[in-house]
């Protein structure tokens, strides 16, 4: 009876998750056009071609930079905002709700909004910087040297509320007696953070870093909307965009599937190392 009750869920998971993965593994072994019929088994030849492609390694490098910087900034801003809004002050509930706004806005709306704000001719950001005499000339936020900075800015704004909400939820269940005892012992605010708050957040931080790292490394929509994969978009063409363009721009479905498989292996390897480090630190 238990198996029969689980069967519908297992069928859905198998259809929507396992089958696409298995098919992608098979597709990565084929020389196949994205739309035209016909295919040829080439074994590991696609993997050899991908690993020898300089554009793959450039996309990998850009993806690592993008994910690392955005995750670190999301943690810093999210934890700082959670600590601030954990304190009692008038209007706290309003600010707690308002800070979730970027996470609730549809991605396309958020990106278009920031493209307008960062526009080098009529953007509000450049106008404000010039009005405050912080810069003399407008900054080209979508040039080859600055588009990664703009992408990181937009992504951090969009996703730091997830960190904020998760950290705030954990802060609210830390026993206040711990802080009271620390104050009696003369611990400063900084000491209370490092010796009480941070250890209490350790488990949730482990999950946040893992999830945000995976999500940012595989992020497609925000990156695509910011650069489109061509022109200046080459400077933010991460691996998801590289796989997409191989499949739907150059019609190389086999190569696109191979890039997706390499991404899966990279993330699985990184997650395994991450769990291993965590177990060593915990003494498990």
For each residue, the residues with C-beta under 8 A, 3 or more apart:
1: 4 5
2: 5 6
3: 6 7
4: 1 7
5: 1 2 8
6: 2 3 9 10
7: 3 4 10 11
8: 5 11 12
9: 6 12 13
10: 6 7 13 14
11: 7 8 14 15
12: 8 9 15 16
13: 9 10 16 17 18
14: 10 11 17 18 19
15: 11 12 18 19
16: 12 13 19 20
17: 13 14 20 21
18: 13 14 15 21 22
19: 14 15 16 22 23
20: 16 17 23 24
21: 17 18 24 25 264
22: 18 19 25 26
23: 19 20 26 27
24: 20 21 27 28 257 260 261
25: 21 22 28 29 257 261
26: 22 23 29 30
27: 23 24 30 32 253 254 257
28: 24 25 46 47 254 257 258 260 261
29: 25 26 41 42 43 44 46 254
30: 26 27 39 40 41 42 46 253 254
31: 39 40 41 42 45 46 254
32: 27 38 39 40 253 254
33: 36 37 38 39 251 252 253
34: 247 248 251 252 253 256
35: 251
36: 33 251
37: 33
38: 32 33
39: 30 31 32 33 254
40: 30 31 32
41: 29 30 31
42: 29 30 31 45 46 254
43: 29
44: 29 47 48
45: 31 42 48 49
46: 28 29 30 31 42 49 50 254 255 257 258
47: 28 44 50 51 258 261 262
48: 44 45 51 52
49: 45 46 52 53 255 258
50: 46 47 53 56 255 258 259 262
51: 47 48 56 262
52: 48 49
53: 49 50 56 57
54: 57 58
55: 58 59 237 242
56: 50 51 53 59 60 239 242 259 262
57: 53 54 60 61
58: 54 55 61 62 237
59: 55 56 62 63 237 238 239 241 242
60: 56 57 63 64 239 266
61: 57 58 64 65
62: 58 59 65 66 148 235 236 237 238
63: 59 60 66 67 217 238 239 240
64: 60 61 67 68 217
65: 61 62 68 69 148
66: 62 63 69 70 148 151 152 155 216 217 219 223 236 238
67: 63 64 70 71 213 216 217 219
68: 64 65 71 72
69: 65 66 72 73 152
70: 66 67 73 74 152 155 156 159 212 216
71: 67 68 74 75 209 212 213 216
72: 68 69 75 76
73: 69 70 76 77 152 156 160
74: 70 71 77 78 156 159 160 162 163 212
75: 71 72 78 79 163 205 208 209 212
76: 72 73 79 80
77: 73 74 80 81 156 160 163 164
78: 74 75 81 82 160 161 162 163 164 166 167
79: 75 76 82 83 163 164 167 201
80: 76 77 83 84
81: 77 78 84 85 99 160 164
82: 78 79 85 86 163 164 167 168 171
83: 79 80 86 87 167 171 193 197
84: 80 81 87
85: 81 82 92 95 96 99 164 168
86: 82 83 168 171 172
87: 83 84 92
88: 92
89: 92
90:
91: 94 95
92: 85 87 88 89 95 96
93: 96 97
94: 91 97 98
95: 85 91 92 98 99
96: 85 92 93 99 100 168
97: 93 94 100
98: 94 95 101
99: 81 85 95 96 161 164
100: 96 97 103 104 161 164 165
101: 98 104 105 161
102: 105 110 157 158 159 160 161
103: 100 158 159 161 162 165
104: 100 101
105: 101 102 109 110 113 158
106: 109 110
107: 110 111 158 221 222 225
108: 111 112 221 225
109: 105 106 112 113
110: 102 105 106 107 113 114 154 157 158 222
111: 107 108 114 115 154 222 225 226
112: 108 109 115 116 225
113: 105 109 110 116 117
114: 110 111 117 118 150 153 154 157
115: 111 112 118 119 142 226
116: 112 113 119 122 123 124
117: 113 114 123 124 125
118: 114 115 123 125 126 141 142 150 153
119: 115 116 122 123 126 141
120: 123 126 138 139 140 141 142
121: 138
122: 116 119 127
123: 116 117 118 119 120 126 127 138 141
124: 116 117 127 128
125: 117 118 128 129 139 141
126: 118 119 120 123 129 130 135 138 139 141
127: 122 123 124 130 131
128: 124 125 131 132
129: 125 126 132 134 135 139
130: 126 127 133 134 135 136 138
131: 127 128
132: 128 129
133: 130
134: 129 130
135: 126 129 130 138 139
136: 130
137:
138: 120 121 123 126 130 135
139: 120 125 126 129 135 146
140: 120 143 146
141: 118 119 120 123 125 126 146 147 149 150
142: 115 118 120 146 147 150 232
143: 140 146 147 232
144: 147 232 234 235
145:
146: 139 140 141 142 143 149 150
147: 141 142 143 144 150 151 226 227 232 233 235 236
148: 62 65 66 151 152 235 236
149: 141 146 152 153
150: 114 118 141 142 146 147 153 154 226
151: 66 147 148 154 155 222 223 226 227 236
152: 66 69 70 73 148 149 155 156
153: 114 118 149 150 156 157
154: 110 111 114 150 151 157 158 222 226
155: 66 70 151 152 158 159 216 219 222
156: 70 73 74 77 152 153 159 160
157: 102 110 114 153 154 160
158: 102 103 105 107 110 154 155 222
159: 70 74 102 103 155 156 162 163 212 215 216
160: 73 74 77 78 81 102 156 157 163 164
161: 78 99 100 101 102 103 164 165
162: 74 78 103 159 165 166 208 212
163: 74 75 77 78 79 82 159 160 166 167 208 212
164: 77 78 79 81 82 85 99 100 160 161 167 168
165: 100 103 161 162 168 169
166: 78 162 163 169 170 204 207 208
167: 78 79 82 83 163 164 170 171 201 204 205 208
168: 82 85 86 96 164 165 171 172
169: 165 166 172 173
170: 166 167 173 174 200 201 204
171: 82 83 86 167 168 174 197 200 201
172: 86 168 169
173: 169 170
174: 170 171 178 179 196 197 200
175: 178
176: 179 180
177: 180 181
178: 174 175 181 182 196 200
179: 174 176 182 183 192 196
180: 176 177 183 184
181: 177 178 184 185
182: 178 179 185 187 191 192 195 196
183: 179 180 186 187 192
184: 180 181
185: 181 182
186: 183
187: 182 183 191 192 195
188: 191 192
189: 192 193
190: 193 194
191: 182 187 188 194 195
192: 179 182 183 187 188 189 195 196 197
193: 83 189 190 196 197 198
194: 190 191 197 198
195: 182 187 191 192 198 199
196: 174 178 179 182 192 193 199 200
197: 83 171 174 192 193 194 200 201
198: 193 194 195 201 202
199: 195 196 202
200: 170 171 174 178 196 197
201: 79 167 170 171 197 198 204 205
202: 198 199 205 206
203: 206 207
204: 166 167 170 201 207 208
205: 75 167 201 202 208 209
206: 202 203 209 210 278
207: 166 203 204 210 211
208: 75 162 163 166 167 204 205 211 212
209: 71 75 205 206 212 213 274
210: 206 207 213 214 271 274
211: 207 208 214 215
212: 70 71 74 75 159 162 163 208 209 215 216
213: 67 71 209 210 216 217 270
214: 210 211 217 218 267 271
215: 159 211 212 218 219
216: 66 67 70 71 155 159 212 213 219
217: 63 64 66 67 213 214 238 239 263 266 267
218: 214 215 239 240 263 267
219: 66 67 155 215 216 222 223 238 240
220: 223 224 240 241 244
221: 107 108 224 225
222: 107 110 111 151 154 155 158 219 225 226
223: 66 151 219 220 226 227 236 237 238 240 241
224: 220 221 227 228 229 241 244
225: 107 108 111 112 221 222 228
226: 111 115 147 150 151 154 222 223 233 236
227: 147 151 223 224 230 231 232 233 234 235 236 237 241
228: 224 225 231 233
229: 224 233 234 237 241 244 245 249
230: 227 233 234
231: 227 228 234
232: 142 143 144 147 227 235
233: 147 226 227 228 229 230 236 237 241
234: 144 227 229 230 231 237
235: 62 144 147 148 227 232
236: 62 66 147 148 151 223 226 227 233 241
237: 55 58 59 62 223 227 229 233 234 241 242 245
238: 59 62 63 66 217 219 223 241 242
239: 56 59 60 63 217 218 242 243 259 262 263
240: 63 218 219 220 223 243 244 263
241: 59 220 223 224 227 229 233 236 237 238 244 245
242: 55 56 59 237 238 239 245 246 259
243: 239 240 246 247 256 257 259 260 263
244: 220 224 229 240 241 247 248 249 256
245: 229 237 241 242 248 249 250
246: 242 243 249 250 252 255 256 259
247: 34 243 244 250 251 252 253 255 256 257
248: 34 244 245 251 256
249: 229 244 245 246
250: 245 246 247 255
251: 33 34 35 36 247 248
252: 33 34 246 247 255 256
253: 27 30 32 33 34 247 256 257
254: 27 28 29 30 31 32 39 42 46 257 258
255: 46 49 50 246 247 250 252 258 259
256: 34 243 244 246 247 248 252 253 259 260
257: 24 25 27 28 46 243 247 253 254 260 261
258: 28 46 47 49 50 254 255 261 262
259: 50 56 239 242 243 246 255 256 262 263
260: 24 28 243 256 257 263 264
261: 24 25 28 47 257 258 264 265
262: 47 50 51 56 239 258 259 265 266
263: 217 218 239 240 243 259 260 266 267
264: 21 260 261 267 268
265: 261 262 268 269
266: 60 217 262 263 269 270
267: 214 217 218 263 264 270 271
268: 264 265 271 272
269: 265 266 272 273
270: 213 266 267 273 274
271: 210 214 267 268 274 275
272: 268 269 275 276
273: 269 270 276 277
274: 209 210 270 271 277 278
275: 271 272 278 279
276: 272 273 279 280
277: 273 274 280 281
278: 206 274 275 281 282
279: 275 276 282 283 284
280: 276 277 283 284
281: 277 278
282: 278 279
283: 279 280
284: 279 280
